[in-house]
Each structure stands twice: as structure tokens, then as C-alpha cells.
Amino acid sequence: MVDDLSGFEWNADEWQQEWTISVGRAYVCKKCGTMLMVTKGGVGVLEPKCCGLDMQPVESPDEEIR
Ligand SMILES: [Zn+2]
């Protein structure tokens, strides 16, 4: 970690957005069924789109596949 972020304050909303990019989180396109799996975490907001629509987050990818 770079210790150069002093003064950078996290609030609850930012933490929540951070969690949306957790490794293992999956998104699915309701229209064509394409699934997207996050394999690397990152900072920012992930808003995957497919077929011109927002892809929907899948809470439990394993159960969804079964
Ligand atoms: Zn699609």
C-alpha cells in the first residue's frame, strides 16, 4: 500500500461502492444471459452494461449456475 493517501477520507457510501467491486462478485445480463465475474478488485464504481442495459448483480453466483 502506498501511504500517500493521507487526507483522503472514506465515508460509508464510498465503502459500499468499493464493496461492489469485490472479487467474486458476478453480474448477469437479463436479456442475453451473459455473466461477468470480477476477478480482480479495484477502486471505483463498476457499472457493467450489455445489450444496452445495466447488468444485474448476482448475489450467489454458485446458486445461480446450478
Ligand atoms: Zn446482453
N, CA, C, O and the ligand as a Tripos MOL2 file, in Angstrom:
@<TRIPOS>MOLECULE
protein
  265   263    67     0     0
PROTEIN
NO_CHARGES

@<TRIPOS>ATOM
      1 N           0.8320   -1.2120    0.0000 N.3       1 MET1
      2 CA          0.0000    0.0000    0.0000 C.3       1 MET1
      3 C           0.8630    1.2580    0.0000 C.2       1 MET1
      4 O           1.8730    1.3360    0.7000 O.2       1 MET1
      5 N           0.4590    2.2120   -0.7740 N.am      2 VAL2
      6 CA          1.1540    3.4960   -0.7780 C.3       2 VAL2
      7 C           0.5670    4.3500    0.3420 C.2       2 VAL2
      8 O          -0.6460    4.5410    0.4180 O.2       2 VAL2
      9 N           1.4200    4.8500    1.1900 N.am      3 ASP3
     10 CA          0.9360    5.6330    2.3270 C.3       3 ASP3
     11 C           0.8550    7.1040    1.9580 C.2       3 ASP3
     12 O           1.2920    7.9780    2.7060 O.2       3 ASP3
     13 N           0.2920    7.3520    0.7990 N.am      4 ASP4
     14 CA          0.2580    8.7180    0.2760 C.3       4 ASP4
     15 C          -1.1620    9.2380    0.1790 C.2       4 ASP4
     16 O          -1.4300   10.2230   -0.5080 O.2       4 ASP4
     17 N          -2.0790    8.5600    0.8810 N.am      5 LEU5
     18 CA         -3.4950    8.9140    0.7760 C.3       5 LEU5
     19 C          -3.9820    9.6700    2.0070 C.2       5 LEU5
     20 O          -5.1870    9.7800    2.2320 O.2       5 LEU5
     21 N          -3.0640   10.1850    2.7960 N.am      6 SER6
     22 CA         -3.4720   10.9410    3.9780 C.3       6 SER6
     23 C          -4.3220   12.1250    3.5400 C.2       6 SER6
     24 O          -3.9830   12.8310    2.5910 O.2       6 SER6
     25 N          -5.4190   12.3300    4.2350 N.am      7 GLY7
     26 CA         -6.3180   13.4050    3.8460 C.3       7 GLY7
     27 C          -7.4280   12.8950    2.9600 C.2       7 GLY7
     28 O          -8.4080   13.5960    2.7120 O.2       7 GLY7
     29 N          -7.2750   11.6660    2.4790 N.am      8 PHE8
     30 CA         -8.3410   11.0580    1.6890 C.3       8 PHE8
     31 C          -9.2940   10.3480    2.6290 C.2       8 PHE8
     32 O          -8.9460    9.3330    3.2320 O.2       8 PHE8
     33 N         -10.4950   10.8840    2.7500 N.am      9 GLU9
     34 CA        -11.4390   10.3370    3.7220 C.3       9 GLU9
     35 C         -12.4790    9.4550    3.0470 C.2       9 GLU9
     36 O         -13.0680    9.8200    2.0300 O.2       9 GLU9
     37 N         -12.6880    8.2940    3.6370 N.am     10 TRP10
     38 CA        -13.7260    7.3920    3.1570 C.3      10 TRP10
     39 C         -15.0020    7.6710    3.9450 C.2      10 TRP10
     40 O         -14.9500    7.8850    5.1560 O.2      10 TRP10
     41 N         -16.1340    7.6700    3.2700 N.am     11 ASN11
     42 CA        -17.3950    7.6960    4.0020 C.3      11 ASN11
     43 C         -18.1170    6.3850    3.7090 C.2      11 ASN11
     44 O         -17.6590    5.5790    2.8990 O.2      11 ASN11
     45 N         -19.2470    6.1830    4.3750 N.am     12 ALA12
     46 CA        -19.9510    4.9030    4.2640 C.3      12 ALA12
     47 C         -20.3370    4.5800    2.8220 C.2      12 ALA12
     48 O         -20.2200    3.4330    2.3890 O.2      12 ALA12
     49 N         -20.7920    5.5730    2.0890 N.am     13 ASP13
     50 CA        -21.2100    5.3320    0.7110 C.3      13 ASP13
     51 C         -20.0430    4.8610   -0.1520 C.2      13 ASP13
     52 O         -20.1870    3.9630   -0.9810 O.2      13 ASP13
     53 N         -18.9010    5.4770    0.0580 N.am     14 GLU14
     54 CA        -17.7370    5.1070   -0.7430 C.3      14 GLU14
     55 C         -17.2890    3.6850   -0.4150 C.2      14 GLU14
     56 O         -16.8760    2.9360   -1.3010 O.2      14 GLU14
     57 N         -17.3760    3.3170    0.8760 N.am     15 TRP15
     58 CA        -17.0360    1.9530    1.2440 C.3      15 TRP15
     59 C         -17.9890    0.9700    0.5840 C.2      15 TRP15
     60 O         -17.5790   -0.0960    0.1250 O.2      15 TRP15
     61 N         -19.2630    1.3370    0.5410 N.am     16 GLN16
     62 CA        -20.2510    0.4440   -0.0450 C.3      16 GLN16
     63 C         -19.9870    0.2550   -1.5330 C.2      16 GLN16
     64 O         -20.1260   -0.8490   -2.0590 O.2      16 GLN16
     65 N         -19.6060    1.3410   -2.2120 N.am     17 GLN17
     66 CA        -19.2880    1.2340   -3.6330 C.3      17 GLN17
     67 C         -18.0500    0.3790   -3.8330 C.2      17 GLN17
     68 O         -17.9690   -0.4140   -4.7710 O.2      17 GLN17
     69 N         -17.0920    0.5530   -2.9420 N.am     18 GLU18
     70 CA        -15.8700   -0.2400   -3.0140 C.3      18 GLU18
     71 C         -16.1980   -1.7260   -2.9670 C.2      18 GLU18
     72 O         -15.6150   -2.5290   -3.6950 O.2      18 GLU18
     73 N         -17.1460   -2.0800   -2.0960 N.am     19 TRP19
     74 CA        -17.5090   -3.4810   -1.9520 C.3      19 TRP19
     75 C         -18.1660   -4.0410   -3.1950 C.2      19 TRP19
     76 O         -18.1240   -5.2490   -3.4300 O.2      19 TRP19
     77 N         -18.7760   -3.1770   -3.9960 N.am     20 THR20
     78 CA        -19.4450   -3.6770   -5.1940 C.3      20 THR20
     79 C         -18.4410   -4.1920   -6.2140 C.2      20 THR20
     80 O         -18.8260   -4.8280   -7.1950 O.2      20 THR20
     81 N         -17.1580   -3.9250   -5.9930 N.am     21 ILE21
     82 CA        -16.1480   -4.3910   -6.9380 C.3      21 ILE21
     83 C         -15.3070   -5.4880   -6.2890 C.2      21 ILE21
     84 O         -14.1670   -5.7340   -6.6830 O.2      21 ILE21
     85 N         -15.8950   -6.1420   -5.2840 N.am     22 SER22
     86 CA        -15.1770   -7.2210   -4.6150 C.3      22 SER22
     87 C         -14.9390   -8.3760   -5.5720 C.2      22 SER22
     88 O         -15.7540   -8.6470   -6.4540 O.2      22 SER22
     89 N         -13.8320   -9.0420   -5.3900 N.am     23 VAL23
     90 CA        -13.5200  -10.2020   -6.2130 C.3      23 VAL23
     91 C         -14.5820  -11.2750   -5.9840 C.2      23 VAL23
     92 O         -14.9710  -11.5400   -4.8470 O.2      23 VAL23
     93 N         -15.0420  -11.8800   -7.0550 N.am     24 GLY24
     94 CA        -16.0280  -12.9410   -6.9420 C.3      24 GLY24
     95 C         -17.4440  -12.4670   -7.1860 C.2      24 GLY24
     96 O         -18.3580  -13.2740   -7.3500 O.2      24 GLY24
     97 N         -17.6270  -11.1450   -7.2100 N.am     25 ARG25
     98 CA        -18.9530  -10.6210   -7.4980 C.3      25 ARG25
     99 C         -19.2930  -10.8750   -8.9660 C.2      25 ARG25
    100 O         -18.4400  -10.7150   -9.8390 O.2      25 ARG25
    101 N         -20.5070  -11.2610   -9.2290 N.am     26 ALA26
    102 CA        -20.8950  -11.5520  -10.6020 C.3      26 ALA26
    103 C         -22.0640  -10.6690  -11.0270 C.2      26 ALA26
    104 O         -22.8860  -10.2520  -10.2110 O.2      26 ALA26
    105 N         -22.1110  -10.4030  -12.3040 N.am     27 TYR27
    106 CA        -23.2170   -9.6420  -12.8820 C.3      27 TYR27
    107 C         -23.7780  -10.4490  -14.0390 C.2      27 TYR27
    108 O         -23.0470  -11.1630  -14.7250 O.2      27 TYR27
    109 N         -25.0730  -10.3300  -14.2470 N.am     28 VAL28
    110 CA        -25.6990  -11.0660  -15.3370 C.3      28 VAL28
    111 C         -26.5580  -10.1240  -16.1770 C.2      28 VAL28
    112 O         -27.1990   -9.2110  -15.6570 O.2      28 VAL28
    113 N         -26.5540  -10.3670  -17.4940 N.am     29 CYS29
    114 CA        -27.4170   -9.6090  -18.3970 C.3      29 CYS29
    115 C         -28.7720  -10.3060  -18.4400 C.2      29 CYS29
    116 O         -28.8630  -11.4760  -18.8110 O.2      29 CYS29
    117 N         -29.8140   -9.5890  -18.0620 N.am     30 LYS30
    118 CA        -31.1460  -10.1880  -18.0210 C.3      30 LYS30
    119 C         -31.6660  -10.5210  -19.4180 C.2      30 LYS30
    120 O         -32.5900  -11.3190  -19.5750 O.2      30 LYS30
    121 N         -31.0580   -9.8980  -20.4300 N.am     31 LYS31
    122 CA        -31.5760  -10.0680  -21.7860 C.3      31 LYS31
    123 C         -30.9680  -11.2750  -22.4940 C.2      31 LYS31
    124 O         -31.6890  -12.0940  -23.0650 O.2      31 LYS31
    125 N         -29.6250  -11.3850  -22.4540 N.am     32 CYS32
    126 CA        -28.9860  -12.4750  -23.2000 C.3      32 CYS32
    127 C         -28.3350  -13.5110  -22.2820 C.2      32 CYS32
    128 O         -27.8700  -14.5510  -22.7500 O.2      32 CYS32
    129 N         -28.3010  -13.2290  -20.9790 N.am     33 GLY33
    130 CA        -27.7850  -14.2200  -20.0410 C.3      33 GLY33
    131 C         -26.2860  -14.2040  -19.8650 C.2      33 GLY33
    132 O         -25.7400  -15.0440  -19.1490 O.2      33 GLY33
    133 N         -25.6040  -13.2590  -20.5080 N.am     34 THR34
    134 CA        -24.1570  -13.1590  -20.3470 C.3      34 THR34
    135 C         -23.8100  -12.8730  -18.8930 C.2      34 THR34
    136 O         -24.4230  -12.0100  -18.2630 O.2      34 THR34
    137 N         -22.8240  -13.5980  -18.3570 N.am     35 MET35
    138 CA        -22.3950  -13.3530  -16.9880 C.3      35 MET35
    139 C         -20.9960  -12.7670  -16.9590 C.2      35 MET35
    140 O         -20.1350  -13.1220  -17.7640 O.2      35 MET35
    141 N         -20.7880  -11.8540  -16.0060 N.am     36 LEU36
    142 CA        -19.4950  -11.2080  -15.8490 C.3      36 LEU36
    143 C         -19.0390  -11.4650  -14.4160 C.2      36 LEU36
    144 O         -19.7760  -11.1950  -13.4680 O.2      36 LEU36
    145 N         -17.8150  -11.9910  -14.2580 N.am     37 MET37
    146 CA        -17.2950  -12.2580  -12.9160 C.3      37 MET37
    147 C         -16.0920  -11.3660  -12.6540 C.2      37 MET37
    148 O         -15.1760  -11.2840  -13.4730 O.2      37 MET37
    149 N         -16.1030  -10.7040  -11.5130 N.am     38 VAL38
    150 CA        -14.9720   -9.8520  -11.1440 C.3      38 VAL38
    151 C         -13.8390  -10.7380  -10.6380 C.2      38 VAL38
    152 O         -13.9930  -11.4730   -9.6630 O.2      38 VAL38
    153 N         -12.6940  -10.6540  -11.3220 N.am     39 THR39
    154 CA        -11.5600  -11.4890  -10.9340 C.3      39 THR39
    155 C         -10.4420  -10.6710  -10.3070 C.2      39 THR39
    156 O          -9.4500  -11.2160   -9.8250 O.2      39 THR39
    157 N         -10.6170   -9.3620  -10.3210 N.am     40 LYS40
    158 CA         -9.6080   -8.5070   -9.7060 C.3      40 LYS40
    159 C         -10.2940   -7.2970   -9.1050 C.2      40 LYS40
    160 O         -11.0460   -6.6040   -9.7900 O.2      40 LYS40
    161 N         -10.0420   -7.0400   -7.8360 N.am     41 GLY41
    162 CA        -10.6780   -5.9100   -7.1700 C.3      41 GLY41
    163 C         -10.1210   -4.5960   -7.6670 C.2      41 GLY41
    164 O          -9.0570   -4.5570   -8.2850 O.2      41 GLY41
    165 N         -10.8310   -3.5290   -7.4010 N.am     42 GLY42
    166 CA        -10.3550   -2.2270   -7.8330 C.3      42 GLY42
    167 C         -11.0930   -1.1160   -7.1140 C.2      42 GLY42
    168 O         -12.0720   -1.3580   -6.4090 O.2      42 GLY42
    169 N         -10.6170    0.0950   -7.2960 N.am     43 VAL43
    170 CA        -11.2600    1.2450   -6.6830 C.3      43 VAL43
    171 C         -12.0920    1.9520   -7.7330 C.2      43 VAL43
    172 O         -11.6200    2.2060   -8.8410 O.2      43 VAL43
    173 N         -13.3390    2.2720   -7.3830 N.am     44 GLY44
    174 CA        -14.1980    2.9510   -8.3330 C.3      44 GLY44
    175 C         -15.5680    2.3000   -8.3450 C.2      44 GLY44
    176 O         -15.8790    1.4570   -7.5030 O.2      44 GLY44
    177 N         -16.3790    2.7000   -9.3060 N.am     45 VAL45
    178 CA        -17.7210    2.1510   -9.4160 C.3      45 VAL45
    179 C         -17.8280    1.3290  -10.6880 C.2      45 VAL45
    180 O         -17.5580    1.8220  -11.7840 O.2      45 VAL45
    181 N         -18.2220    0.0770  -10.5340 N.am     46 LEU46
    182 CA        -18.3560   -0.7950  -11.6900 C.3      46 LEU46
    183 C         -19.8110   -0.7970  -12.1540 C.2      46 LEU46
    184 O         -20.7110   -1.1660  -11.3990 O.2      46 LEU46
    185 N         -20.0300   -0.3860  -13.3860 N.am     47 GLU47
    186 CA        -21.3830   -0.3690  -13.9350 C.3      47 GLU47
    187 C         -21.3870   -1.0910  -15.2730 C.2      47 GLU47
    188 O         -21.4690   -0.4580  -16.3260 O.2      47 GLU47
    189 N         -21.2990   -2.4180  -15.2330 N.am     48 PRO48
    190 CA        -21.2420   -3.1930  -16.4760 C.3      48 PRO48
    191 C         -22.5480   -3.0860  -17.2530 C.2      48 PRO48
    192 O         -23.6340   -3.0870  -16.6750 O.2      48 PRO48
    193 N         -22.4220   -2.9970  -18.5540 N.am     49 LYS49
    194 CA        -23.6130   -2.9340  -19.4100 C.3      49 LYS49
    195 C         -23.5110   -3.9900  -20.4970 C.2      49 LYS49
    196 O         -22.4180   -4.3310  -20.9490 O.2      49 LYS49
    197 N         -24.6680   -4.5060  -20.9110 N.am     50 CYS50
    198 CA        -24.7470   -5.4650  -22.0020 C.3      50 CYS50
    199 C         -26.0870   -5.2700  -22.6740 C.2      50 CYS50
    200 O         -27.0830   -4.9870  -22.0070 O.2      50 CYS50
    201 N         -26.1230   -5.4180  -23.9810 N.am     51 CYS51
    202 CA        -27.3700   -5.2320  -24.7350 C.3      51 CYS51
    203 C         -27.9730   -3.8590  -24.4700 C.2      51 CYS51
    204 O         -29.1820   -3.6760  -24.6130 O.2      51 CYS51
    205 N         -27.1440   -2.8950  -24.0850 N.am     52 GLY52
    206 CA        -27.6330   -1.5530  -23.8280 C.3      52 GLY52
    207 C         -28.3280   -1.4060  -22.4900 C.2      52 GLY52
    208 O         -28.9040   -0.3600  -22.1920 O.2      52 GLY52
    209 N         -28.2710   -2.4720  -21.6720 N.am     53 LEU53
    210 CA        -28.9160   -2.4370  -20.3610 C.3      53 LEU53
    211 C         -27.8710   -2.6050  -19.2650 C.2      53 LEU53
    212 O         -26.8020   -3.1710  -19.4930 O.2      53 LEU53
    213 N         -28.1920   -2.1050  -18.0700 N.am     54 ASP54
    214 CA        -27.3100   -2.3480  -16.9350 C.3      54 ASP54
    215 C         -27.3680   -3.8210  -16.5720 C.2      54 ASP54
    216 O         -28.4490   -4.4020  -16.4750 O.2      54 ASP54
    217 N         -26.1980   -4.4250  -16.3710 N.am     55 MET55
    218 CA        -26.1800   -5.8160  -15.9340 C.3      55 MET55
    219 C         -26.5500   -5.8620  -14.4510 C.2      55 MET55
    220 O         -26.2190   -4.9510  -13.6930 O.2      55 MET55
    221 N         -27.2320   -6.9190  -14.0510 N.am     56 GLN56
    222 CA        -27.7170   -7.0180  -12.6810 C.3      56 GLN56
    223 C         -26.7480   -7.8280  -11.8260 C.2      56 GLN56
    224 O         -26.2760   -8.8810  -12.2550 O.2      56 GLN56
    225 N         -26.4430   -7.3390  -10.6010 N.am     57 PRO57
    226 CA        -25.5480   -8.0910   -9.7220 C.3      57 PRO57
    227 C         -26.1770   -9.3990   -9.2820 C.2      57 PRO57
    228 O         -27.3750   -9.4620   -9.0070 O.2      57 PRO57
    229 N         -25.3640  -10.4390   -9.2170 N.am     58 VAL58
    230 CA        -25.8180  -11.7470   -8.7550 C.3      58 VAL58
    231 C         -25.2210  -11.9790   -7.3710 C.2      58 VAL58
    232 O         -24.0010  -11.9860   -7.2100 O.2      58 VAL58
    233 N         -26.0800  -12.1690   -6.3770 N.am     59 GLU59
    234 CA        -25.6020  -12.2960   -5.0050 C.3      59 GLU59
    235 C         -24.8570  -13.6030   -4.7820 C.2      59 GLU59
    236 O         -23.8180  -13.6240   -4.1220 O.2      59 GLU59
    237 N         -25.3880  -14.6970   -5.3320 N.am     60 SER60
    238 CA        -24.7590  -16.0040   -5.1260 C.3      60 SER60
    239 C         -24.5610  -16.6990   -6.4670 C.2      60 SER60
    240 O         -25.4010  -17.4950   -6.8870 O.2      60 SER60
    241 N         -23.4560  -16.4010   -7.1360 N.am     61 PRO61
    242 CA        -23.1800  -16.9590   -8.4700 C.3      61 PRO61
    243 C         -23.2830  -18.4790   -8.5130 C.2      61 PRO61
    244 O         -23.8010  -19.0310   -9.4840 O.2      61 PRO61
    245 N         -22.8070  -19.1570   -7.4920 N.am     62 ASP62
    246 CA        -22.8330  -20.6290   -7.4900 C.3      62 ASP62
    247 C         -24.2450  -21.1550   -7.5760 C.2      62 ASP62
    248 O         -24.5260  -22.0900   -8.3260 O.2      62 ASP62
    249 N         -25.1430  -20.5460   -6.7970 N.am     63 GLU63
    250 CA        -26.5300  -20.9880   -6.8060 C.3      63 GLU63
    251 C         -27.2130  -20.6310   -8.1210 C.2      63 GLU63
    252 O         -28.0870  -21.3590   -8.5930 O.2      63 GLU63
    253 N         -26.8140  -19.5190   -8.7030 N.am     64 GLU64
    254 CA        -27.4100  -19.0720   -9.9560 C.3      64 GLU64
    255 C         -27.1000  -20.0530  -11.0780 C.2      64 GLU64
    256 O         -27.9560  -20.3120  -11.9240 O.2      64 GLU64
    257 N         -25.8970  -20.6000  -11.0970 N.am     65 ILE65
    258 CA        -25.4590  -21.5180  -12.1350 C.3      65 ILE65
    259 C         -26.1410  -22.8800  -12.0000 C.2      65 ILE65
    260 O         -26.4590  -23.5270  -12.9980 O.2      65 ILE65
    261 N         -26.3580  -23.3010  -10.7670 N.am     66 ARG66
    262 CA        -26.8800  -24.6360  -10.5120 C.3      66 ARG66
    263 C         -28.2430  -24.8760  -11.1500 C.2      66 ARG66
    264 O         -28.8050  -25.9640  -11.0150 O.2      66 ARG66
    265 ZN        -26.6750   -8.9510  -23.0320 Zn       67 ZN67
@<TRIPOS>BOND
     1     1     2 1
     2     2     3 1
     3     3     4 2
     4     3     5 am
     5     5     6 1
     6     6     7 1
     7     7     8 2
     8     7     9 am
     9     9    10 1
    10    10    11 1
    11    11    12 2
    12    11    13 am
    13    13    14 1
    14    14    15 1
    15    15    16 2
    16    15    17 am
    17    17    18 1
    18    18    19 1
    19    19    20 2
    20    19    21 am
    21    21    22 1
    22    22    23 1
    23    23    24 2
    24    23    25 am
    25    25    26 1
    26    26    27 1
    27    27    28 2
    28    27    29 am
    29    29    30 1
    30    30    31 1
    31    31    32 2
    32    31    33 am
    33    33    34 1
    34    34    35 1
    35    35    36 2
    36    35    37 am
    37    37    38 1
    38    38    39 1
    39    39    40 2
    40    39    41 am
    41    41    42 1
    42    42    43 1
    43    43    44 2
    44    43    45 am
    45    45    46 1
    46    46    47 1
    47    47    48 2
    48    47    49 am
    49    49    50 1
    50    50    51 1
    51    51    52 2
    52    51    53 am
    53    53    54 1
    54    54    55 1
    55    55    56 2
    56    55    57 am
    57    57    58 1
    58    58    59 1
    59    59    60 2
    60    59    61 am
    61    61    62 1
    62    62    63 1
    63    63    64 2
    64    63    65 am
    65    65    66 1
    66    66    67 1
    67    67    68 2
    68    67    69 am
    69    69    70 1
    70    70    71 1
    71    71    72 2
    72    71    73 am
    73    73    74 1
    74    74    75 1
    75    75    76 2
    76    75    77 am
    77    77    78 1
    78    78    79 1
    79    79    80 2
    80    79    81 am
    81    81    82 1
    82    82    83 1
    83    83    84 2
    84    83    85 am
    85    85    86 1
    86    86    87 1
    87    87    88 2
    88    87    89 am
    89    89    90 1
    90    90    91 1
    91    91    92 2
    92    91    93 am
    93    93    94 1
    94    94    95 1
    95    95    96 2
    96    95    97 am
    97    97    98 1
    98    98    99 1
    99    99   100 2
   100    99   101 am
   101   101   102 1
   102   102   103 1
   103   103   104 2
   104   103   105 am
   105   105   106 1
   106   106   107 1
   107   107   108 2
   108   107   109 am
   109   109   110 1
   110   110   111 1
   111   111   112 2
   112   111   113 am
   113   113   114 1
   114   114   115 1
   115   115   116 2
   116   115   117 am
   117   117   118 1
   118   118   119 1
   119   119   120 2
   120   119   121 am
   121   121   122 1
   122   122   123 1
   123   123   124 2
   124   123   125 am
   125   125   126 1
   126   126   127 1
   127   127   128 2
   128   127   129 am
   129   129   130 1
   130   130   131 1
   131   131   132 2
   132   131   133 am
   133   133   134 1
   134   134   135 1
   135   135   136 2
   136   135   137 am
   137   137   138 1
   138   138   139 1
   139   139   140 2
   140   139   141 am
   141   141   142 1
   142   142   143 1
   143   143   144 2
   144   143   145 am
   145   145   146 1
   146   146   147 1
   147   147   148 2
   148   147   149 am
   149   149   150 1
   150   150   151 1
   151   151   152 2
   152   151   153 am
   153   153   154 1
   154   154   155 1
   155   155   156 2
   156   155   157 am
   157   157   158 1
   158   158   159 1
   159   159   160 2
   160   159   161 am
   161   161   162 1
   162   162   163 1
   163   163   164 2
   164   163   165 am
   165   165   166 1
   166   166   167 1
   167   167   168 2
   168   167   169 am
   169   169   170 1
   170   170   171 1
   171   171   172 2
   172   171   173 am
   173   173   174 1
   174   174   175 1
   175   175   176 2
   176   175   177 am
   177   177   178 1
   178   178   179 1
   179   179   180 2
   180   179   181 am
   181   181   182 1
   182   182   183 1
   183   183   184 2
   184   183   185 am
   185   185   186 1
   186   186   187 1
   187   187   188 2
   188   187   189 am
   189   189   190 1
   190   190   191 1
   191   191   192 2
   192   191   193 am
   193   193   194 1
   194   194   195 1
   195   195   196 2
   196   195   197 am
   197   197   198 1
   198   198   199 1
   199   199   200 2
   200   199   201 am
   201   201   202 1
   202   202   203 1
   203   203   204 2
   204   203   205 am
   205   205   206 1
   206   206   207 1
   207   207   208 2
   208   207   209 am
   209   209   210 1
   210   210   211 1
   211   211   212 2
   212   211   213 am
   213   213   214 1
   214   214   215 1
   215   215   216 2
   216   215   217 am
   217   217   218 1
   218   218   219 1
   219   219   220 2
   220   219   221 am
   221   221   222 1
   222   222   223 1
   223   223   224 2
   224   223   225 am
   225   225   226 1
   226   226   227 1
   227   227   228 2
   228   227   229 am
   229   229   230 1
   230   230   231 1
   231   231   232 2
   232   231   233 am
   233   233   234 1
   234   234   235 1
   235   235   236 2
   236   235   237 am
   237   237   238 1
   238   238   239 1
   239   239   240 2
   240   239   241 am
   241   241   242 1
   242   242   243 1
   243   243   244 2
   244   243   245 am
   245   245   246 1
   246   246   247 1
   247   247   248 2
   248   247   249 am
   249   249   250 1
   250   250   251 1
   251   251   252 2
   252   251   253 am
   253   253   254 1
   254   254   255 1
   255   255   256 2
   256   255   257 am
   257   257   258 1
   258   258   259 1
   259   259   260 2
   260   259   261 am
   261   261   262 1
   262   262   263 1
   263   263   264 2
@<TRIPOS>SUBSTRUCTURE
     1 MET1         2 RESIDUE 1 A MET
     2 VAL2         6 RESIDUE 1 A VAL
     3 ASP3        10 RESIDUE 1 A ASP
     4 ASP4        14 RESIDUE 1 A ASP
     5 LEU5        18 RESIDUE 1 A LEU
     6 SER6        22 RESIDUE 1 A SER
     7 GLY7        26 RESIDUE 1 A GLY
     8 PHE8        30 RESIDUE 1 A PHE
     9 GLU9        34 RESIDUE 1 A GLU
    10 TRP10       38 RESIDUE 1 A TRP
    11 ASN11       42 RESIDUE 1 A ASN
    12 ALA12       46 RESIDUE 1 A ALA
    13 ASP13       50 RESIDUE 1 A ASP
    14 GLU14       54 RESIDUE 1 A GLU
    15 TRP15       58 RESIDUE 1 A TRP
    16 GLN16       62 RESIDUE 1 A GLN
    17 GLN17       66 RESIDUE 1 A GLN
    18 GLU18       70 RESIDUE 1 A GLU
    19 TRP19       74 RESIDUE 1 A TRP
    20 THR20       78 RESIDUE 1 A THR
    21 ILE21       82 RESIDUE 1 A ILE
    22 SER22       86 RESIDUE 1 A SER
    23 VAL23       90 RESIDUE 1 A VAL
    24 GLY24       94 RESIDUE 1 A GLY
    25 ARG25       98 RESIDUE 1 A ARG
    26 ALA26      102 RESIDUE 1 A ALA
    27 TYR27      106 RESIDUE 1 A TYR
    28 VAL28      110 RESIDUE 1 A VAL
    29 CYS29      114 RESIDUE 1 A CYS
    30 LYS30      118 RESIDUE 1 A LYS
    31 LYS31      122 RESIDUE 1 A LYS
    32 CYS32      126 RESIDUE 1 A CYS
    33 GLY33      130 RESIDUE 1 A GLY
    34 THR34      134 RESIDUE 1 A THR
    35 MET35      138 RESIDUE 1 A MET
    36 LEU36      142 RESIDUE 1 A LEU
    37 MET37      146 RESIDUE 1 A MET
    38 VAL38      150 RESIDUE 1 A VAL
    39 THR39      154 RESIDUE 1 A THR
    40 LYS40      158 RESIDUE 1 A LYS
    41 GLY41      162 RESIDUE 1 A GLY
    42 GLY42      166 RESIDUE 1 A GLY
    43 VAL43      170 RESIDUE 1 A VAL
    44 GLY44      174 RESIDUE 1 A GLY
    45 VAL45      178 RESIDUE 1 A VAL
    46 LEU46      182 RESIDUE 1 A LEU
    47 GLU47      186 RESIDUE 1 A GLU
    48 PRO48      190 RESIDUE 1 A PRO
    49 LYS49      194 RESIDUE 1 A LYS
    50 CYS50      198 RESIDUE 1 A CYS
    51 CYS51      202 RESIDUE 1 A CYS
    52 GLY52      206 RESIDUE 1 A GLY
    53 LEU53      210 RESIDUE 1 A LEU
    54 ASP54      214 RESIDUE 1 A ASP
    55 MET55      218 RESIDUE 1 A MET
    56 GLN56      222 RESIDUE 1 A GLN
    57 PRO57      226 RESIDUE 1 A PRO
    58 VAL58      230 RESIDUE 1 A VAL
    59 GLU59      234 RESIDUE 1 A GLU
    60 SER60      238 RESIDUE 1 A SER
    61 PRO61      242 RESIDUE 1 A PRO
    62 ASP62      246 RESIDUE 1 A ASP
    63 GLU63      250 RESIDUE 1 A GLU
    64 GLU64      254 RESIDUE 1 A GLU
    65 ILE65      258 RESIDUE 1 A ILE
    66 ARG66      262 RESIDUE 1 A ARG
    67 ZN67       265 GROUP 0 **** ****
